[in-house]
Amino acid sequence: MTARRVALAQRAALGSPGDAVSHGEPRRSDAQRSDARQIDSQRSDARQIDAQRVTWGELGCPREIGLYRIGSAGSALRVRVKRIHIIVAEDDPAALFTIVTFRPPLGPPEHMLGHRVA
């Protein structure tokens, strides 16, 4: 046998360095690895983002950008309002917006207005 064939035979017998078997993990098919990555991605997204709804009137019909408090004193949220939200609200206290909560791995959650709901 040639040196190349010997090397290929040894690699096949031992498993390639990138193979999961060489690291003590059970062997998975490509489909199983793809499914596992997709599930992990969905779990991390679910931990980071949560949606609620609020009316423009509940925010106090703000005219300036900044953080605005909604809810009772015990469960108050500070929601970030941007210029685009003020424009889209059109001074309509009944305008309904989503609240998007981002939960970073470190630090407190951040709340901001999302889209206006028709």
C-alpha positions as a Markdown table, in Angstrom:
| # | Residue | x | y | z |
|---|---|---|---|---|
| 1 | Met | 0.0 | 0.0 | 0.0 |
| 2 | Thr | 1.0 | 3.5 | -0.6 |
| 3 | Ala | 1.6 | 6.0 | 2.2 |
| 4 | Arg | -1.6 | 7.9 | 1.3 |
| 5 | Arg | -3.7 | 4.7 | 1.6 |
| 6 | Val | -2.1 | 3.8 | 4.9 |
| 7 | Ala | -2.9 | 7.3 | 6.2 |
| 8 | Leu | -6.5 | 7.1 | 5.0 |
| 9 | Ala | -6.9 | 3.6 | 6.6 |
| 10 | Gln | -5.6 | 4.9 | 9.9 |
| 11 | Arg | -7.8 | 7.9 | 9.8 |
| 12 | Ala | -10.9 | 5.8 | 9.1 |
| 13 | Ala | -10.0 | 3.4 | 11.9 |
| 14 | Leu | -9.5 | 6.2 | 14.4 |
| 15 | Gly | -12.1 | 8.7 | 13.2 |
| 16 | Ser | -11.3 | 12.0 | 11.7 |
| 17 | Pro | -10.3 | 14.8 | 14.1 |
| 18 | Gly | -13.5 | 16.8 | 13.4 |
| 19 | Asp | -15.7 | 13.7 | 14.0 |
| 20 | Ala | -17.9 | 13.7 | 17.0 |
| 21 | Val | -16.9 | 10.2 | 17.9 |
| 22 | Ser | -13.3 | 11.2 | 18.6 |
| 23 | His | -14.6 | 13.6 | 21.3 |
| 24 | Gly | -16.6 | 11.0 | 23.2 |
| 25 | Glu | -19.9 | 12.2 | 21.9 |
| 26 | Pro | -22.4 | 9.9 | 20.2 |
| 27 | Arg | -22.5 | 10.2 | 16.4 |
| 28 | Arg | -25.3 | 12.3 | 15.0 |
| 29 | Ser | -26.6 | 12.6 | 11.5 |
| 30 | Asp | -26.5 | 16.0 | 9.8 |
| 31 | Ala | -30.3 | 16.2 | 10.1 |
| 32 | Gln | -30.1 | 15.5 | 13.9 |
| 33 | Arg | -27.4 | 18.2 | 14.3 |
| 34 | Ser | -29.5 | 20.7 | 12.3 |
| 35 | Asp | -32.6 | 20.0 | 14.4 |
| 36 | Ala | -30.6 | 20.4 | 17.6 |
| 37 | Arg | -29.2 | 23.8 | 16.4 |
| 38 | Gln | -32.7 | 24.9 | 15.5 |
| 39 | Ile | -34.2 | 24.0 | 18.8 |
| 40 | Asp | -31.3 | 25.7 | 20.7 |
| 41 | Ser | -31.9 | 28.8 | 18.6 |
| 42 | Gln | -35.6 | 28.9 | 19.3 |
| 43 | Arg | -35.0 | 28.4 | 23.1 |
| 44 | Ser | -32.6 | 31.3 | 23.2 |
| 45 | Asp | -35.0 | 33.5 | 21.2 |
| 46 | Ala | -37.8 | 32.7 | 23.6 |
| 47 | Arg | -35.7 | 33.6 | 26.6 |
| 48 | Gln | -34.8 | 37.0 | 25.1 |
| 49 | Ile | -38.0 | 38.4 | 23.5 |
| 50 | Asp | -41.5 | 38.7 | 24.9 |
| 51 | Ala | -44.3 | 40.8 | 23.5 |
| 52 | Gln | -47.2 | 42.8 | 25.2 |
| 53 | Arg | -49.5 | 45.6 | 24.0 |
| 54 | Val | -50.1 | 49.1 | 25.3 |
| 55 | Thr | -52.1 | 52.1 | 24.1 |
| 56 | Trp | -50.6 | 55.5 | 23.5 |
| 57 | Gly | -52.9 | 56.9 | 26.2 |
| 58 | Glu | -51.5 | 54.5 | 28.8 |
| 59 | Leu | -48.1 | 56.0 | 28.0 |
| 60 | Gly | -49.5 | 59.5 | 28.6 |
| 61 | Cys | -49.4 | 60.6 | 24.9 |
| 62 | Pro | -45.7 | 61.5 | 25.0 |
| 63 | Arg | -44.5 | 64.4 | 22.8 |
| 64 | Glu | -40.8 | 63.8 | 23.4 |
| 65 | Ile | -38.5 | 60.8 | 23.1 |
| 66 | Gly | -37.4 | 59.0 | 26.2 |
| 67 | Leu | -38.4 | 56.4 | 28.8 |
| 68 | Tyr | -42.0 | 56.4 | 30.0 |
| 69 | Arg | -43.4 | 54.5 | 32.9 |
| 70 | Ile | -46.6 | 52.4 | 32.5 |
| 71 | Gly | -48.4 | 50.1 | 35.0 |
| 72 | Ser | -48.9 | 50.3 | 38.8 |
| 73 | Ala | -46.0 | 51.2 | 41.1 |
| 74 | Gly | -45.3 | 47.6 | 42.0 |
| 75 | Ser | -45.2 | 46.3 | 38.4 |
| 76 | Ala | -44.2 | 49.5 | 36.5 |
| 77 | Leu | -42.3 | 49.2 | 33.2 |
| 78 | Arg | -40.1 | 51.8 | 31.8 |
| 79 | Val | -40.7 | 51.8 | 28.0 |
| 80 | Arg | -38.4 | 53.5 | 25.5 |
| 81 | Val | -40.3 | 55.8 | 23.0 |
| 82 | Lys | -38.6 | 56.9 | 19.8 |
| 83 | Arg | -39.4 | 59.7 | 17.5 |
| 84 | Ile | -40.9 | 57.3 | 14.9 |
| 85 | His | -43.4 | 56.1 | 17.5 |
| 86 | Ile | -44.5 | 59.7 | 18.2 |
| 87 | Ile | -45.1 | 60.3 | 14.5 |
| 88 | Val | -46.9 | 57.0 | 14.0 |
| 89 | Ala | -49.2 | 57.5 | 17.0 |
| 90 | Glu | -50.7 | 60.7 | 15.4 |
| 91 | Asp | -51.9 | 62.0 | 18.8 |
| 92 | Asp | -54.4 | 59.1 | 19.0 |
| 93 | Pro | -54.7 | 57.9 | 22.6 |
| 94 | Ala | -56.3 | 54.7 | 21.4 |
| 95 | Ala | -53.3 | 53.8 | 19.2 |
| 96 | Leu | -52.2 | 50.4 | 20.1 |
| 97 | Phe | -48.5 | 49.4 | 20.1 |
| 98 | Thr | -46.6 | 46.3 | 21.0 |
| 99 | Ile | -44.0 | 46.3 | 23.8 |
| 100 | Val | -40.9 | 44.3 | 23.0 |
| 101 | Thr | -38.9 | 43.1 | 26.0 |
| 102 | Phe | -35.3 | 42.2 | 25.4 |
| 103 | Arg | -33.7 | 40.1 | 28.1 |
| 104 | Pro | -29.9 | 40.1 | 27.5 |
| 105 | Pro | -27.9 | 37.4 | 29.2 |
| 106 | Leu | -26.4 | 39.9 | 31.6 |
| 107 | Gly | -28.1 | 43.0 | 33.0 |
| 108 | Pro | -31.8 | 44.0 | 33.4 |
| 109 | Pro | -34.4 | 43.6 | 30.7 |
| 110 | Glu | -35.0 | 46.5 | 28.3 |
| 111 | His | -38.5 | 47.5 | 27.2 |
| 112 | Met | -39.3 | 49.5 | 24.0 |
| 113 | Leu | -42.2 | 50.2 | 21.8 |
| 114 | Gly | -42.6 | 48.0 | 18.8 |
| 115 | His | -45.0 | 48.3 | 15.9 |
| 116 | Arg | -48.4 | 50.0 | 15.9 |
| 117 | Val | -51.2 | 47.4 | 15.7 |
| 118 | Ala | -54.0 | 48.3 | 13.3 |
